[in-house]
């Protein structure tokens, strides 16, 4: 995937997938993300199209992640953590050191 392809992907979809993998429920994920259930379902539909995988199978008590979804879960968590560090670099600097630098 090229950078141009990546520029067309809404990174919020990855956050939504992360929460769906944790919650295994559209309604609980929607609640945690402060979105409607239909918005989370729409995000899931877009994720399915992007990945070419169903990602989850509906069950009577929630969602069952596919093997692909389980395979990428750990890497997705790492990626989101890395993005958080990239966007909040001051959180890496100890508070005492920040006080002297600025």
C-alpha positions in Angstrom: 0.0 0.0 0.0 1.4 3.4 -1.0 1.3 6.6 1.0 -1.3 7.9 -1.4 -3.5 4.9 -0.6 -3.0 5.4 3.2 -4.0 9.1 2.8 -7.5 7.9 1.8 -8.0 5.8 4.9 -9.7 7.4 7.9 -7.6 6.5 10.9 -10.7 6.6 13.1 -11.6 3.3 11.4 -8.6 1.7 13.1 -9.6 3.1 16.4 -13.1 1.7 15.9 -11.7 -1.7 15.0 -9.5 -1.7 18.1 -12.5 -1.0 20.3 -14.7 -3.6 18.5 -12.0 -6.2 19.1 -12.0 -5.3 22.8 -15.7 -5.1 23.3 -16.9 -7.7 20.7 -20.2 -5.8 20.5 -21.3 -3.0 18.2 -23.4 -1.3 20.9 -20.7 -1.4 23.6 -18.1 -0.1 21.1 -20.5 2.7 20.0 -21.0 3.6 23.6 -17.3 3.7 24.3 -16.6 5.7 21.1 -19.5 8.1 21.7 -20.9 7.1 18.3 -24.3 5.7 17.3 -24.6 2.0 16.6 -25.2 2.8 12.9 -22.0 4.8 12.7 -20.0 1.9 14.1 -21.8 -0.5 11.8 -20.9 1.8 8.9 -17.3 1.9 10.0 -17.2 -1.9 10.2 -18.6 -2.1 6.7 -15.8 0.2 5.5 -13.2 -1.9 7.3 -14.5 -5.1 5.8 -14.2 -3.5 2.3 -10.7 -2.3 3.1 -9.4 -5.6 4.4 -11.4 -8.0 2.3 -12.3 -9.9 5.4 -15.6 -10.0 7.4 -13.6 -9.3 10.6 -16.4 -10.5 12.8 -19.1 -13.1 12.7 -22.4 -12.2 14.5 -23.3 -14.5 17.4 -26.2 -14.5 19.8 -24.0 -12.9 22.5 -21.9 -10.4 20.4 -19.3 -10.6 17.7 -16.8 -13.4 17.1 -13.5 -12.0 15.6 -12.3 -13.9 12.5 -8.9 -15.4 12.5 -7.6 -12.4 10.5 -9.0 -10.0 13.0 -7.3 -11.9 15.8 -4.1 -12.0 13.8 -3.9 -8.2 13.5 -5.2 -7.3 16.9 -1.8 -7.1 18.6 -0.2 -5.2 15.8 -3.1 -2.8 15.7 -2.7 -2.1 19.4 1.0 -1.4 18.9 0.3 0.8 16.0 -2.2 2.9 17.8 0.2 3.2 20.8 3.0 4.4 18.4 0.6 7.0 16.9 -0.2 8.2 20.3 3.5 8.6 21.2 4.1 10.3 17.8 1.4 12.8 18.4 2.1 13.4 22.1 5.9 13.3 22.4 6.0 15.3 25.6 4.5 12.4 27.4 7.8 10.6 26.9 9.8 13.3 28.7 9.8 13.0 32.5 7.9 15.9 34.2 11.0 17.2 36.0 12.9 17.5 32.8 10.0 19.3 31.0 10.0 21.9 33.8 13.6 22.8 33.1 13.3 22.9 29.3 10.6 25.4 29.0 
